C-alpha cells in the first residue's frame, strides 16, 4: 500500500520519477519463461554489443545485482525496467531472475522505462526522440510540458529531440555514429538543402555559427535557383564545394583574428595584420572561384 501511494503521489504531482522509489517492493525470483518484454519498448539493444557482453560476464561472475522491475499481467509478467538484465540472463540460460513486482498502467510503465534509460544514459538522441514522439503523439498521454516534468528534462530539451525526427536519413546516420552532435543537426531541421553541405559539416567539424553562415548563403533565392539549374553538372558541383570550403576557411580566420586580440600586446599587431592579410587572400580566392563559375559555358 505504501508503494502504491508513492506511485500515485509521483504521477499526479508531476515530479520526476525516481527509480529508488521502487526499492520497497519485495524481491521474488520468477521463472524467465513467464516474463515477456515490454509492449512499449523505448529502445532496442543488440545482444552482441560490447556493453551487453560485459553485462553477461558480470552476471556470470556475480549474479544479478539489481532485480528487474515487472508488472503482473493476466498471464505472466511484463518487464517495466531491466530489459538488458533480462536479455543477458536469458542468453546465459538462467531459469530464474530476481524481480520486484508492482502495479503499473501502460503510461506509468513507459515513463519508468524511459526514466531508467535516461538515468543510465543508454539511449542515443534519436531513440530519445522516438520515445518522446510516441508518448506525446502516438499514445497521447500528455504534451511536451507533461512529459518534460515527468522525466526531469526541460520543455526545450524534449522539443529539440523530437525535431530531430524531421531530418533526412543522411543526417540521422551521422547522429547515430556520433560524427554530428545534436546542436549541429538541429541547425539542419527544416532546411531543404541539408544534403548539399552535410559532408562539409562532418568533414570540417563546423561550429553552429559556421553552419548558420552556410545556411544563409545557400538559402539565398538566387543561389538556390542557380544550384538547381546546375545540379546535373559535375564541374559545377566541384566549384560550389570549393566555394564552401573557402568560406569555411574565411570563417575560421575570423575566429583566429578574434582570438589574436587576447595575445601579447607586443606581438598582437603583427599577428592580426598577418591574419587579415591571409583572410584577404582567401576572400580573393572566393571571388576568383565565383568568376570562374560564371565564365563556364552553360549547358
C-alpha positions in Angstrom: 0.0 0.0 0.0 2.9 2.3 0.8 4.3 1.7 -2.6 1.0 2.4 -4.5 0.6 5.7 -2.5 4.1 6.7 -3.6 3.3 5.9 -7.2 0.1 8.0 -7.0 1.9 10.9 -5.5 4.6 10.9 -8.2 2.1 10.6 -11.1 -0.2 13.4 -10.0 2.4 15.8 -8.6 4.3 15.6 -11.9 7.6 15.3 -10.1 10.4 13.5 -12.0 10.4 9.7 -11.5 13.0 8.4 -9.0 13.8 4.8 -9.6 14.8 4.5 -6.0 11.1 4.7 -5.0 10.6 1.1 -6.2 13.2 -0.4 -3.8 10.5 -1.0 -1.1 9.0 -3.9 -3.2 9.7 -7.4 -2.1 12.1 -9.2 -4.4 10.9 -12.5 -5.7 12.6 -15.0 -8.1 10.4 -15.6 -11.2 10.9 -18.1 -13.9 12.1 -16.4 -17.1 9.6 -18.2 -19.3 6.8 -16.4 -17.5 8.2 -13.0 -18.3 7.9 -11.1 -21.6 9.5 -7.8 -22.8 7.5 -4.5 -22.6 5.0 -4.0 -25.4 6.2 -0.3 -25.4 10.0 -0.6 -25.7 11.8 2.7 -25.7 15.0 1.3 -27.2 16.3 -1.8 -28.9 19.6 -3.3 -27.8 21.5 -6.0 -29.7 22.9 -9.0 -27.7 26.3 -8.9 -29.3 27.4 -5.4 -28.3 30.5 -4.8 -26.0 28.2 -3.4 -23.4 26.0 -6.5 -23.4 28.9 -8.9 -23.4 30.3 -7.0 -20.3 26.9 -7.3 -18.6 26.8 -11.0 -19.2 30.2 -11.5 -17.8 29.3 -9.6 -14.7 26.1 -11.6 -14.2 28.1 -14.8 -14.8 30.5 -13.9 -12.0 28.4 -12.1 -9.5 24.7 -12.8 -10.4 22.0 -10.1 -10.9 23.0 -7.3 -8.5 19.9 -5.2 -9.2 16.5 -7.0 -9.6 14.4 -6.1 -12.6 11.0 -4.4 -12.2 8.0 -6.1 -13.6 4.2 -5.8 -13.6 1.7 -8.6 -13.4 -0.5 -9.5 -16.4 -3.5 -11.8 -16.7 -0.9 -14.4 -17.7 2.6 -14.0 -16.6 4.6 -10.8 -16.2 5.9 -7.9 -18.3 9.2 -6.1 -17.9 8.9 -2.4 -16.8 12.7 -1.8 -16.2 15.6 -4.1 -16.7 15.4 -5.4 -20.3 19.1 -5.7 -20.7 19.5 -7.7 -17.5 16.6 -10.0 -18.6 18.1 -10.5 -22.0 21.5 -11.3 -20.5 20.1 -13.9 -18.1 18.0 -15.5 -20.8 21.1 -15.7 -23.0 23.0 -17.3 -20.1 20.2 -19.8 -19.8 19.2 -18.8 -16.3 15.9 -20.3 -15.2 15.0 -17.6 -12.7 15.7 -13.9 -12.4 15.1 -11.7 -9.3 12.2 -9.4 -9.7 10.3 -6.6 -8.0 6.6 -6.8 -8.8 4.5 -3.7 -9.0 1.1 -2.5 -10.3 1.5 0.0 -13.2 -0.6 1.4 -16.0 0.8 1.4 -19.6 1.7 5.1 -19.1 3.4 4.5 -15.8 5.4 1.6 -17.2 6.5 3.6 -20.2 7.6 6.5 -18.0 9.6 4.3 -15.7 11.3 2.5 -18.5 12.1 5.9 -20.2 13.5 7.4 -16.9 15.6 4.3 -16.3 17.3 4.6 -19.7 17.8 8.3 -19.4 19.4 7.9 -16.0 21.7 5.2 -17.4 22.4 7.4 -20.4 21.9 4.4 -22.6 19.8 6.0 -25.3 21.1 7.9 -28.4 19.3 11.2 -29.3 17.2 9.6 -32.0 16.0 6.8 -29.6 15.0 9.5 -27.2 13.2 11.5 -29.9 11.2 8.4 -31.0 10.2 7.7 -27.4 9.1 11.3 -26.8 7.2 11.3 -30.0 5.3 8.1 -29.1 4.4 9.5 -25.6 3.1 12.8 -27.0 1.6 11.9 -30.4 1.1 8.1 -30.8 -0.1 7.3 -27.3 -1.5 10.7 -26.4 -0.5 10.6 -22.8 0.3 14.3 -22.5 2.0 17.2 -24.1 5.7 18.2 -24.1 5.2 20.0 -20.9 3.7 17.0 -19.1 6.5 14.7 -20.4 9.3 17.0 -19.5 8.0 17.3 -16.0 7.8 13.5 -15.6 11.4 12.8 -16.8 13.1 15.8 -15.3 14.0 17.5 -18.6 13.3 21.0 -19.9 10.5 21.5 -22.4 13.1 22.9 -24.9 15.2 19.7 -24.5 12.2 17.4 -25.3 11.0 19.6 -28.2 14.5 19.7 -29.7 14.9 16.0 -29.5 11.5 15.5 -31.3 12.6 17.9 -34.1 15.5 15.5 -34.9 12.9 13.1 -36.4 12.3 15.6 -39.2 15.8 15.3 -40.5 16.7 13.2 -43.6 18.2 9.7 -43.1 21.6 11.0 -44.4 21.8 13.4 -41.4 20.3 10.9 -38.8 23.1 8.4 -39.7 25.7 10.9 -38.6 23.9 11.5 -35.3 23.9 7.7 -34.7 27.6 7.3 -35.4 28.3 10.5 -33.4 30.1 12.3 -36.3 27.5 15.1 -35.8 26.2 16.3 -32.5 22.6 17.4 -31.7 23.4 21.1 -31.9 24.8 20.8 -35.4 21.9 18.6 -36.5 19.3 21.0 -35.2 20.6 23.6 -37.5 19.6 21.5 -40.4 16.0 20.8 -39.3 13.6 22.2 -41.9 16.4 23.0 -44.4 15.5 21.7 -47.9 19.2 21.8 -48.8 20.7 20.0 -45.9 22.1 17.2 -48.1 24.2 19.7 -50.0 26.5 20.6 -47.2 26.2 17.8 -44.6 29.5 16.3 -45.7 31.2 19.7 -45.2 29.8 19.9 -41.7 31.0 16.5 -40.7 34.4 16.5 -42.5 35.3 20.0 -41.4 33.7 19.8 -38.0 31.8 23.1 -38.5 30.6 25.0 -35.5 26.9 26.1 -35.2 28.0 29.6 -36.1 29.6 28.4 -39.3 26.7 26.2 -40.2 24.4 29.3 -39.9 26.7 31.2 -42.3 26.4 28.4 -44.8 22.6 28.2 -44.5 22.3 32.0 -45.0 24.3 31.7 -48.2 22.6 28.6 -49.6 19.1 29.8 -48.8 19.5 32.9 -50.9 16.8 32.5 -53.6 19.3 33.3 -56.4 21.8 30.8 -55.1 19.2 28.1 -54.8 17.8 28.6 -58.3 21.2 28.6 -59.8 22.2 25.5 -57.9 19.1 23.7 -59.2 19.9 24.7 -62.8 23.4 23.3 -62.4 22.6 20.3 -60.3 23.5 17.9 -63.1 26.8 19.4 -63.8 29.7 17.6 -62.1 32.0 20.6 -62.7 29.5 23.0 -61.1 29.4 20.7 -58.0 33.2 20.8 -57.7 33.4 24.6 -57.9 30.5 25.0 -55.5 32.2 22.8 -53.0 35.4 24.8 -53.5 33.5 28.0 -52.6 32.0 26.3 -49.5 35.5 25.2 -48.4 36.9 28.7 -48.8 34.0 30.2 -46.9 34.7 27.8 -44.1 38.3 28.9 -44.1 37.2 32.5 -44.1 35.1 32.0 -41.1 37.9 30.3 -39.2 40.2 33.2 -40.0 37.6 35.5 -38.4 37.8 33.3 -35.3 41.6 33.5 -35.3 41.6 37.2 -35.6 39.3 37.5 -32.7 41.5 35.2 -30.6 44.6 37.1 -31.6 43.3 40.2 -29.7 44.0 38.3 -26.4 47.7 37.7 -27.2 50.8 39.6 -26.1 50.4 43.3 -27.0 53.9 43.4 -28.5 53.0 40.6 -30.9 49.4 41.4 -31.4 49.6 44.0 -34.2 51.9 41.9 -36.4 49.8 38.8 -35.8 46.5 40.5 -36.6 48.0 42.1 -39.7 49.2 38.7 -40.9 45.9 37.0 -40.3 44.0 39.8 -42.0 46.3 39.6 -45.0 45.6 35.8 -45.2 41.9 36.4 -44.8 42.0 38.9 -47.7 43.8 36.3 -49.9 41.1 33.7 -49.1 38.4 36.3 -49.9 40.1 36.9 -53.3 40.2 33.2 -53.9 36.4 33.0 -53.3 35.9 35.9 -55.8 38.1 34.1 -58.4 36.2 30.9 -58.0 32.9 32.7 -58.4 34.2 34.4 -61.6 35.4 31.1 -62.9 32.0 29.5 -62.2 30.2 32.3 -64.0 32.5 32.2 -67.0 31.9 28.5 -67.7 29.7 27.7 -70.8 26.1 26.9 -69.7 24.7 23.5 -70.8 
